[in-house]
Amino acid sequence: MSVVWDTPADRKAEPQGTGAWLSGDTLVRSRFDAVTGFHAATGERSWEYVPPGRSSVCHATADTVRSVLVLVRDGDGASSPAKDKSCTTVVAIDMQDGRELWQARLSEPDPPLFQGSSVSAGGGVAVLLQQDQLRAVHVRTGKPRWKAALPKECVPGRTAAAEHQIAAFLACGGEDNLWDEKIAEDAELHTAAFDPATGALRWSTPLGGRRPLEHDTFTDFLSADPIVVAASEDGGEQGAYFSFGGNGRPNPPIDFSGPYGKIHYRHSLGMAVADDRRLYAVHDLPTLRSRDSRNHLTAFDLATGTPVWGGTPDDDRLDGDSGYRLLVQDGKLTVLTSHREDPYRVRVLDPATGEQREIRDLPDSMGSVDAIFRYRDRLVVARYDAYSTGSRPFTAYEHR
């Protein structure tokens, strides 16, 4: 593969407000001080949105189908002592030209949110936390759409939006509430699904099965439709992926540790993807020697929690390489791999069988890569999480 275009490197960034998306013919990169759009065909910068004053982007999400990026930023203080540090201003931006579409305010949480930002976009709506409620607005106009029907004694946390479903974490119930806080110390963590058109509750289920997880467990959404959650009580290798059927019935969990090897929570999102039937995860080998940097790739059936292919130390679908980033799209599983002696490679696998369809070497040292996209017949890599040094936002490759 050869380089088609490469964007110039950015200066050093701060670790907040980062992300990258592909919407139509536009690539968008968000960072703490600006959001920038690039032409996917040429790599040329097409627009830039800079928050006013010294305000910073705290969080960003996107409805790529409708080409709207929704960000949360802090206040506009002209100097640091006067700056409002609360991240309560929501701004919607047209991803095609960088125009500001609408603004809204979040209620300042007291006490703070139990799970960081709850703003998400997808399915034609932006979901915002306002006055302890999940409220949706039209993603392009900002007009109110609905207020979610929350279960009794539940407080909303992080959300994730997809075309046909809004997913949310809830802190529910509990009796240990000596100081009359909104969330009891022993509140349980629930996962819920809402209708994106009306906000109606489809189902709510405790996360963790027979032993529910506490509300302060490390959790995040790998997928909103189907709902797949990565959860770890210690933020390490003790954890699992939890998924749910269409009616909220929990599927058997996929443990971070098993005969296939080990998954660490910090890798549970960036090195895994899911489609409507399976979870594809990169993991360490069960016995990893100090000089062995390899890892393997396994496909798990969401309905049963068992490996479909891969799943044993001898079943290496990456031919000795280490998996790095994954993309499942259009019936293909694309895996970016690396090895100490070899350049980066792009492997295309059959998601159903794990059989390799294609392998190609990349011509350069790509450095840190945080996401990969398919644009026409090209592979585009995105970089947005490299804080310590500047990085090139995007690079596009094509077959020679």
N, C-alpha and C positions, 0 to 999 in steps of 0.2 A: 504494500500500500504506500501511497505517496501523499505528501502534504498538499492540500488544495489551497488553503489559506490559514493564516495564523494571526490572532489579534495581538496587539502590543501588550507587554506586561504592565500590570497595575502596580502602584506603590503599595507599601505595607498596609494591611487592613486590621481592623479590630474584630474580635470574635463575636459579632452579633449581626443580625439582619441579613445573613448570607443565604444564597440559594441561586439556582439556575433552572430555566424552563425553556421549552421549545413550543411556540404557538404559531401554527401556520408557517410562514416564511421568516419568522422573527425569533431570534434567540435573546433571552433576557437574563442578565446577571444582577443580583442584588448584593449590596454590602452596606456597612454601617453608614457611609457618607453619600451614597448615590445608587441609583438604579439605572442601568444602561441597556439599550436595545441595539442589536446587531443584525444585519441582513444575513440570513442563513446561507444564501447562495454565494455571497462574496466575502463575508466576514467584516464588512465595513460598518462602522458605528453609525447608527441612524438617528438615535436620540439619547438624551440623558435627563433624568429627573434628579435634582439635588434638593434635599430638604431645606426649608428656609432657616436662616440664622445659623445657629450652631446645633440645631436639632439633629438627632441620629435615628436611623432606622433600627428598630428593636426586633422586628419580626416581619417576614414576608411570606405570602402564600399566593396561589394563582388558580384561576379557572381558565385553563388553557384552551378549552373548547370555545369559550366566548371571548378569549383574548383580553382578560382583565387581571391585572396584578393588584392585590390588596396588601398594603403594608401598614404597620403600626409604628409610629414615631413618637419621640418625646417632645418636650416643649421647645419654644423658639427663643429662649433667653439669649441676649446678645453677648453676655459674658458668663463664664462658668458659675460664679456665685449666684447669679440671678436665674440660671437655667432651671426650668421645670423638668425634673428627671423622671417623672411618671410617664409611662408609655400608654397614653390614653387617646391619642389622635389617630384615627383610621383614615387612610387615603386610598382611593381606588384610581388606578392608572391604566389607560389604554395601552396594551402591549404592542400595538402596531405603530404608534406615533408618540407615546410618552405623555399624552394629554392627561391632565387631572380630570376625573369624571365626577367625583363627589367626595365629601368628607363626612365623618361622623365621630362621635365621642364615645369612649368606653367609660363606664363607671370605674372610679378608682377603688380597687378592692381593699376592704378592711375587715379581717386581716388579708394579707396578700393571697393570691390564687394558690391553691394547693398543687397546681401543675403548670405554672407558667402561662404563656399566652393561649387563649382559647379561640383566637380568630382563625377561621378557615374559609376557603372559597371553593366552590364546585357545584355542579348541578343547577347553575343559574342563580345561586344565592351566595351572599357572604354572611357567615354566622358570627355574631358578635356577642360578647358577654356584657350585658347591661343590667344593672340592679339585680344581680344574682339570677338573672334569667338568660337563656339562650334566645336571642332574637335574630331573625334573618331579614336581610334587605336584598332588593334586586341588585345583582352584581354589577350591572351597567348603569343603573339610574340612582341607586341608593335609597329607593322608596321602600318603606316597610312592607314586609311580606307576612311574617307570622312570629308568634312567640311559642317556643317549644313546650309541649305538654310534659313537664318533668314529673317523675314519680314522687310520691309523698316522702318528705324527709330526705331529699337528695339535693346536693349542691353540685352544679356542673363544673367540670374542669376542662381539659384539653379536648378539642374537637378535630375531626377530619371529614372533609366533604368529597363525595364522589357524585357521578351523574345520577345515580338512582338511590342514594342513601347518604344520610348524615350520621356519622359515628361520634360518640362522645363518651368520656369517662365521667362517672358520677361518684361522689362520696356520699354514702347512704347510711342512715341509722346510727346506731351506737348509743351507749349509755354513759360512758365516761366523759362527762361534760360539766365538770365542776365550775368552770368560769363562764358558762353559758355562751360558748363560742358558736359560730355558725356550723362548724364541723367538729363532731365529737372525736376525742383521741382514738377511740376504737371503731370509728366509722369504717365500713367496708367499701372496697373499690368495686364498682359495677361498670359494665359496658352496656351502652344503649344505642339503639338505632332509631332514627326519625325519618319521616317522609320529607323529602326536600321541597315538595310543593305546598305542604300544609303545616309542617311541624308536628304532625301527629306522632305519638310514640308507637313504634312498631313492637319493640320489646326492650326489656332491661333484664340483665342477668349478672349475678355476682361473678367476678373474675377470680378464678382459682379453684372452682369446683367445690369439693367437700370441705376444703380448708380455704375460705375466702381470704383474699389478700387485703392488707391494710391500705388505707387511702394514700399513704405516702410512699408506696412501692414505686421503684423506678419503672416507668411504663411509657410506651409510645406506640403509635399506630404504624405498622408496616404497610397496611392496606386498609382502605375504608369500604371497599366493595370487591370481594368479600372482606369482612372485618377480620384482620389478623393483627394481633397485639404481641409485642415483645415485652416481657416483664421479668424483673429480677429484684428480689428483696434486698440484695446487697450490692447491686450494680456490677456484679462480676459474672462468674460462670454458673452460679446457682440461679437458674431461671428457666423459662420456657416460652415458646410461642403458643398463644391461645387463639383459636379461631371458632367461628360460630356459623351454624346453618342459617338459612333464610328466615326461620322462625325464632332465632335466638338460642336454639339448642346448642350447648357447647360440644365441640368436637374434642376427641382426646388430645391432650397437650403434646407438643413436640419439645422434649427436654433439650436444654442446651448441652447436656452431657449424655453420651450413650455409646454404643459399640462403634458408631461412626467416628466419634471424636468429641471435640469440645468447641462450643461457641461462646464468645464473651459478649456481654451485653453491649459494650461499646461498638462492636462490629455487627450487632444483630439487625441493624437497619441498612447501613451502607453496603453490606456484603450479603444481602438477601433480597429476593423479590418474590412476588406471589401473583398467580393468575387465578382464575375462578375455580381451579381444582387442586393446585399444588403450590407448595412452598419450595423454593430453590435457595439453598444456603451454602455458603463457603464456611468451612470449619477446619480447625487444627486436627492433626492425627491424634489417636488415643495416647500414643507414647511419642512425644515430640523430642527428638534429640537436639542438643544445642546448635549443631551445625546444619540441621535440616529445617529449612524455611518453607518447605512445601505445605500446602493445604489441599483439601479435596472439596469436591462439589457433590452434594446429594440432593435429590428431589424427594420430597415427602408428600404423601397423600393427605390433604387437609381433613378429609372425612374420617380417616382411620388413625392418622398420626404416624404411620409407618413409612419407611423408605420404599420408593418405587424403583429407583436405580441409584447407583452409588451406595452409600450406606455401610461399606466395609473398608478397612484399610487397604485391601488388595484391589478394590474397584476404583481405579483412578481415571476419571473422565478427562483429566487435564494433562495427561502424559508427562507428569513430573513438574509441571508449572504450578504456580500459585494463583488462585483466582483472586481478583481484585475488585472489579465492578461488574454488575450484571444488568441486563435489560431483557425482558420478555415482551415480545411484540410481534404481531402478524405471524404467529405460528413459529417463531424462531426464538431461541435463547442465545443471546449474544453475551459472551464472557470476555472481559479484558483480563489477560494473564501476564505474569512476569516470571523471570528466573534470574538468578544471580549472574549467570554467564550469557544470557540471551536477552535480546531486546523484548519490548512488550509485544504481545501477540493478541490478535482478535480471533476468537474461536466462535463458530456458530454451531449450536447443538440442536438436535431434535428434542423439544421439551418432553415429548411422550416417552422416548426411549433412552435419551441421553447420548445417542449416537452422534458422532461428529460429522457435520456436513461440510465444513469449510474451516481452514486455518490460514491466516496471513500474518506476516511479520510487519510491525510498524518500523519506520525508518529512523526514529530518533528517540532520545530519552525524554519521555513525556513529563517527568516529574510527578507531582501530586495530581491525582485525578479524583474528582468527587462524584461525577455522574457521567453517563454516556447517553447519547441520543442517536436515533436513525433519522437522517434527513435525505429524502430521495434515495440514491444509492450510496450515500456517504455515511461515514461514522464521524460523529462530533463528540469530542470530549470536553467536559466543563470542569473548571477549577474555581472554587469559591471558599474553601475552608482552610487555605494555607495562610495563616495569620502572620507568621514570623517574617516572611519575605514576600516580595511581589510575585505575582504569577500571571500567566496569560489566561484570560477568561475562557477562551475557546480556541480549539484547533480542529480543523476538518480534514479528513482523510478520504481517499477514494482508491478503488482498485486500479492498478496500473494497466 
